[in-house]
Amino acid sequence: MRRYLFPTLGLCGTLLLGGCATDDEPTAPVGAPEQAISDGVHEGNTHFFFLPPMVPTPDPPPTGEFDGTLAPDVWICIWDGSECRADVAMYNTETGPASETIRVVHEDEHYMVNWHTDDILENFGLEEGETYRIRVLVGLQVLGYADVEVVSSGGALKNVDTEELIPLKDGRTLPIKFRIEEGALVSGELVSAGGNHSCAVDVSGDAYCWGSNFQGQLGTGSLYPTLEPTPVAVTGGHKFQSVSAGASHTCGVTTDGDAYCWGFNLYGQLGTGSVYPYYQATPVAVTGGYKFQSVSAGAQYTCGVTTDGDAYCWGFNGYGSLGIGSVGYIVAIPVAVTGGHEFQSVRALWWHACGLTTDGNGFCWGYNYHGQVGDGTDSSTGTSHERKPSPTAVGGDHTFQSLDAGWIHSCGVTTAGDALCWGYNRHGQVGDGTTSPVWPYNKPSPTAVTGGITFHHVSAGFHSCGLATDGAAYCWGYNRFGELGDGTFSSWPDYGKANPVAVIGGQTFQSISAGYYHTCGVTPANDGYCWGWGGYGQVGSGTYTNKSSPVFVLDLDPPTP
């Protein structure tokens, strides 16, 4: 990560921006500590800002629309330079140490919480050289972080505005203030596991891909070398907020809301208005001038949601995958999904897609041979149900917080945190403790995932993986190549596990993505890990071997200059 001279904070009761009066003489600092900070001023999330007294007033000042509707968390830990050694304080909008909670200051357009340092002094001590990391999260997504460090034998910290050293005493308070703007939350993916490749975005907006590059899906500007077993930078100089790796192409949304795609284009899945050239090794703009909040790359098509909540799809439509009300062949420009729904997300994978509306309703469309649309029908109920070219309501009375389309099954998480899956279940990817041994191996209605785990998100590939609300990762289904991450490889005849198993390694995750035969995730410290099939280098370990447990791939903090 980039290191910044971030002299630690002045604390004196309630700290005022102009410094604070004290009868004690300031103490000279011991050395000049370097601290890490990530926000909109310091190459981090462009819609998140720390505010004085923690940092100087942002210059230039933020211009985005303040979002005061969120429920952020503030976690403070002792930081050893690579990970949290111990949590010392955790705040949210309802609870916190000493009854302190996060609140919204609407008139000044920021959030704030007071960190009473006596919590640390009583339980951990305050020692020279000790570093504390302050992280701000919404859900499992880390928006930014800032480090503070004691600089003078536990006696003084430094105010970054006034350059004044102020003696620290027991019970002093640090006001933590931050601004979250609309667009700060990533509605797409920080890391995305595709068919035979993977991609990720670091906190500064730079995109990286690894694995197969046979169709230019790594975006390096060249089709050669054809395999990259470690991350390589996507060319073009764009700043992305999210990326999505499909079967053989990739798409991303920039911080300005523009959509770009690269890779295989035989079916118009890049959205340029033409199928020529068949391969694009650098990002090309999706035509139409739409502003997107997210895009999702499927097998031979792509879908996206605009900032207005409208869904568009483009590419191959032979199975009704575009959701435009008809089955056709190729549409090389974005076309509106029928039904007039306002979506918060749309996820495309093999030949079907699923969308989550802003009121929590789930709809799916496209190929339904295995019941992956979720309305209770499949190929066994007649050929007319094998393709659903218009959004079809997912069966049951469910309100979802997330929804994902897998290769031939789908999963969602209700607002109560219950995980449901439906569709192909030969290898237990529905997660209800059973496999479906008779062709076509279907469970065409939403079915509860076993284990009693409260989930935040579930990602469907050819297997399934989910994040619990505490960030623990669980996977189930196909496991021939170790994609469940529990340290095992499953064998014939099922090649899978029908109940969720914990991903080993001790990491917690803020984002997870199940690909075809591999999985990737991002930790709260913005470290990327992958596991599973590595035959094309898609695990990113530098080898072409399969991995049954998470292996470190890259640090998604900004690179050190």
N, C-alpha and C positions, 0 to 999 in steps of 0.2 A: 504494500500500500504506500501511497505518498505520505511522507512525514512532514508535519508543519510545526514551525515554532508557535506553540500554543501555550504560553506561560499560564500556569494554573491560576485559579480564580480567586478574587478577593472576596472574603466572607466577613460580614460584620452586621450581625442581626439581620435586618432586611437591607440588602445591598442596594445603594442608589447609584445611578449611572455616573455621577460626578465624583465618585469615591466616597469615603466615609471618614468621619472624625474619629480619632483614637488618641488615648493618652500614651500609648506605647510607641516607641520609636520603630520605624520600619527597619527590617533586617535585610541585609543584602542577600541576594539569591546565591545559592551554591551552584555554580555552573548555569547553563541555559538549557533546560529540559526541552526535548522535542516531543510533541504530542500529535496524535492522529485525529483528524476530524473529517467527517463526510457529511456534506449537505450541499445545497444549491450553489454556494459560493466556493466550495472546496471540492469540485469535480464529483459531487455526489448527485443525489436525486434533485433534479432541477426544480421541483415543486415542494421542496422541504428546506426549511431554514432554521438554524439556531439563532437566537436573538440575544442582545445584551441583557444582563451583564456577562453572560458566558463568552460571547464573542463580540467583536466590534459590530457596529451597525452595518448590515449588508450594503455593499456598494458595487454595482448599482442596486437600488432598493427593489424588492420583489414586485412584480407587476401582475401576477396571476390572481385568480379568484380564490379568496380564502374559503376553506371548507371547514366549517365549524360543526359539522354533523357527525363527526367520527368519534370513536371510543378508543383512543390510543393508550398504550402502556409505556411506562418508563422503567427500564431495568438498569440497575447499577451493580457492577461487579468489580472485584479486584482483577485487574488485567495483567497477565504475565508476558504480554507481547505477542502471544499467538492464540490464547484462549482465556476464557473466564476461569479463574481459580476458585472463586467463591462468590455467590450472590450476596450483596449486602443490603439491598433495598429494592422493592418492586412496588410500583404504583399503577393504579388504573383510575377510572372515573368513579369507582365505588369504594375502593379500599386502598390502604397503604399504611406504612409504619406511622405511629403516632397520630393515627386517624387522618393523615394527610392524603388528599386525593387530587387527581388532575382535574382542572376546570377550564372552561372556555372563557376568555376575556373578549367578548364580542366587539366591544367598542374599539379595542386596539388590535383586533384580528390576530389573536394568538392563543395558544394553550400554555398553561403554566402549572408547576407543582413546586412546593418548597421542600428541598432536601435538608432535613435537620441532621447535621453531621454528628450529633451525639449518638445517633444510632450506630455509626461506625466506631466512634471513639469508645463506646461501651463494650461492643462485641468484638472488634477487630484491632483496635488501636490505630493510630495515624502516624505512619513512619515516613521519614525522609526517603524519597525515591519510589514510594508506593504509587502505583497508577490505578486510577479508577475509570472504568469505561461506562459512559452514560449512553444507553441505546434507547431509541424511540421506535416502537413497533405499532402497527395496526394489524390485528389478527396475528399471523405468523410472518408478515412482511416487515423487515427492518427498513425503516425509512432513512435513518441516519444515526450517527454515533459521534461522540466527542469524548476525549480523554482528559483527565485532570491529574496532576501529580504534585505531591508535596515537595517543596523545594528548599526548605530551610529547617531541618531537624524537627519537622512537625510544627514549627512555630509560625510560619508565614506562607501565604499564597499570593499570587500576583494577579492584579486586576488588568485584563487585557485592554481596557479602554484608557485607563489613567496611567498605566505603567507604574502604579503605586503598590508597594508591598504592605500588606495589612496583617498584623499578627492574628493567628487563628487560636481561638479558645473553645473549650467545650460548649456545645449547645449552639454554636453559630449556624446560620442558615444560608443555603445557596438557592436562590430562585432559578429554576430551570424553565426557560421560556423558549417556545418554538412555534413556528408557523407551518401549517400544512395547507397546501393549495389543491384545488381540483386538478386531477391528473397525476397526483403523487402516487396513488395506488396503481400497481401494475395489474391490469385486467387480463393480460396475456401471460407469457411464460418467461421467467428469468432463465430457465434452462429447459431444453426440449430434446427428448429422445425420439428420433424418427425411425425410419426403416433400418438403414445401415449407416446412419450418421447422427451426430448430435450437435447442438448449437447452444450458446449461452450469451448473455449480455452482462457486462460488468457495470458497476455503479456509475461509471462515467459515460455509459452509453455505447461503448465499443463492443462489437459483436465478434464472437469467435466460433469456429466450427471444427469438427474433427470426424474422421471416419472415411467413408466412401466418397470419392469425388468423380466418379465415372460420368456423371451428368452435369458437373459443375456446381453441385449443391453446397459445396463449402464456400463458394463466393470468393475464391482467392484470385480470380482473374484468369485462371488457367485450368484446363482439365488435367494437367499433369503437375506433380505426380498424382496417380489415381487413388492412392490411399494415404491418409495422414493420421497416424495413431496418436498424435498430440495436437492440442488446439493451435489453429492458425487464424490470423486476423482476416475478417471479411473486408474486402476492398471497398473504396468509394467514399470514405470519410464521413459516412452518415453516423448520427447519434441515435441509437435505438432505445426504445423503452421496453421492447419485448421482441422475441423471435419465436418462430414455430418451424420445426423440422418435420417435413412430410416423408412420403416414401422415397422420393428422389428429387424433391425440390424444397426450398426453404423460403419463408416469407417473414418480414418483420415490419414493425411500426416505429417510425422515428418519433423523437420527442415533440416534433411539430405535427404529428398525426398523419404523416404521409406513409403509404404502404409501398414497400419494395419487395420484389421476389427474385429468385435466381435458381438456376438448375434446369431440370428437364422441362420442356415446353411443348411437347408433341401434341398435347391436348388443350393448349391454351391456358394451362394452370398458372402461368405467371401473370395473366391479366393485362397483357400489353396491347391487345387487340389483334394479335396475329400469333400463329403457331410457329412462325419463322423468326429467328433461327430456332432449331429444335433444342439447342442448349444455350444457356446464358451463364457464363462463369462469373459475372459481376452483377450486383443488384441493379434491377431495372424498375422504373416506376410503374405502379399499377395505374392504368388509365382511368379517367373519369373525374379526377379532381376531388374525390371524396376525402374527408378527414376521418380517420379510423381511430378507435380506441383499442382494437385488437384485431388480429388476423389469425387464422388457423389453417395450416397446410395439411391436406389429406393425401390420398394416394395419387390421384390424377386431377385433382381440383382443389380449390381454395375457397374459404368463406371468411368474411370479416364483419365486424359491427362498427358502424360509424359513431361519431360522438353524439349523434341524435338518436341512437338506439335502433337504427335501421340495419337489417342484415342483407348482405350481398354475397353472392357466390359466383364463381367462374371456373371454367375448365370442362372436364368430361361429365356428361349428363346422361349416360346410357342407362343408369339405374335410378334416375330421379334425384341424384345427389345434390343438385343445385337448389332444390326446394322451390322451383318456379312454377309448379303446377303441371308440368309436362315432362315426358321422357324424350330426350333427343340425343344429340351426339356431342358437338363441341360448341361452347360459347366462350369466346376469348376475351370478353369484357365483363366487368361486374354487372350482374343483373339482380334485381330486387327479389328477395324471398317473399313468397306470397303470404297472405294472411293478415297483414297489417299489425303484427305484433311489435311491441317495443322490447328489444332484447338488451340484456346486460352482457351476455357472452354467447358465442356460438363456437362449438368445437367440431372440427371435421377430422375424420380419419379415413379408414379404408374407403368404402363407398356409401357411408351414411354419415349424417351430421346430427348434432343435438344442440338446441338452443335454450337458454334460460332467460325468461322474460324478467322485466324489472319488478314484477309482482310475485316472482318466485315460481311461476308455472314452467313445466318442462315440456318441450316439443322436440320430436325427432323426425327425420325424413330420409328417403333414399332406399338403399338396399335393405330388405327385411327378411331375407331367406331364413335367418336364424332367430328372428324375433327381436332384433337389436333396436327396433323402433320403440318397443315397449308398450304397445297398445293391446297386447294379448294375442296378436295374430302372428303367423309365420307361414312358411311354405306348406306346412301340413294343413292349413285352413284354406288352401286354394291359391292358384297362381296369381290371382288378382292382388294378393297380399304380399307378393315377393318384392314389389316396388311401391314405395310411397312417395310420390313426387311433390307432395305438399306437407307442410308442418302438421304433424299428428300428435295429439296430446298423449303424454306418457300416462299409462293407466294408474288408477288409484288416486286417492285424495291426498296428494303430497305437495308440500311447499318446500322447494329446494333452495339451498344456498350455493350449491355448485352442481355442475352437470358436465359429463365428459363422454365423448364417443370414442370407443375403442376400435380395434380392427374389425371384429365381428360381434362385439357386445358393447354394452354401455353401462355407466354407473353414475350415481348421483348421491349427494348428501343433503338430507333434509335440514330445515332450520333447527331441529332438535338435535342434530349431530348424528342421526342414524344413516348408515350407508346402505344403499340399495343398488343391486345390479340386475341386468337382464340380458338375454340373448344367448350366444354360444357358450356351452358349459361342459364341453368334453373333458377339459382339464381342471375343472373347479374354479374357473375365473369369475363365476357369479358369487362365490364365497359363502355359500349357505351350508357348507359341510358336506356337500354331495357333488358327484359328477353325473353327467347325463350320458349313459353308456350306449344309447340307441340313436342312430342317425334320425334326424339332423342335430341331435345333441342340444336341444333348445330349452330355454326357460324364457318364454316371450313376455312375461309380466314382471314388474319390479319385485325383487326378492330380497329379504333382509340378509345382510352380511352377519355372520356369527361372531361371537366373542364379546359382545357388550361394550365395544370400544366407541367412545364419542369422537367422531371424526370432524375435521375441518374441511378436508378436501379429499377426493378420490380421483386418481388418474387411471384411465383404461388404455392398455395397449393390446398385446395378445395375452397379457396377464393383467392383473390389477394391483395398484399400490395406493395406499392412503396415508394421510397425515392425521394423527390424533391431535386434539386441541393442545396438548403439551408439546407438540413437535415431534413425537416419536413416530417412526415410519413402520408400516406393516404392509406386507404384500401377500398375494394369493394367486393361484392358478398355475399356468405353465411355468415349469422351472427346469427344463432340460439343460439350460445354459447358465443356471445360477442367477437368473434375473429377479428372484425373490429376495436375494441378499441375505439369506439366513445361514450362509456358509455351506449349503448343500447343493447337489445337483440331483434332480429327480430322474427316475428311469421308467422304462416301459412297464406296464401298458399305459399309465395315465400321464406320466411326465409332469405331474403337477401336485399341488396341495390345495385342498378344497376349503381350508380354514385360514384366516389371516395368521401369518407368522411374523415375528419381530425382525426387522432388519438389524443385523449385528454391527458392532463397531463403536457404539456409545454416542454417535452423533444424534443431534436433533436437527430438524430441517424446517425451513420456511417455505420451500417449494419442492415439488417432486413431479417427475414425468415418466410414465411408463411407455416405452417404445415397443417395437416389434418383439425383439428378444432381449432387450436390455432396459435398464432404468437409470435415470440420473436425478440428482437432488442438489439443492443449495442449502447450506447451513445458515443459521442466524449471523455467523461471522463472515458470510459471503464466500465461503469455500465451496467449490463444486466437486461432487463425487459421482462416479458411475459404477455400475456393476452389471454382470450378465454376459451376453454374447459379445466377443471382441474380435471376431474373424475379419472385420473390415477396419479395425482400429476405432470403432465407435465408442468403446469404453474410455478411450483417451489415456490409457496407462502407458503408452509408448510401445506396447506390444500388440500382438494379434491373438492373445490368449483369452479364454473365458475367465470371468472373475465372479465368485459366488458371495463376495462381500464387498462393501464399498471401497473403492480406491480413489485417492485424491487425484483430481484432474487439473484444477486451476484455481487461483485466487481471483475472485471477481471484484476485489477492491481495485482502485486505480493503481497502475504500475508505478514503481519507484523510478523517478527520472534518472 
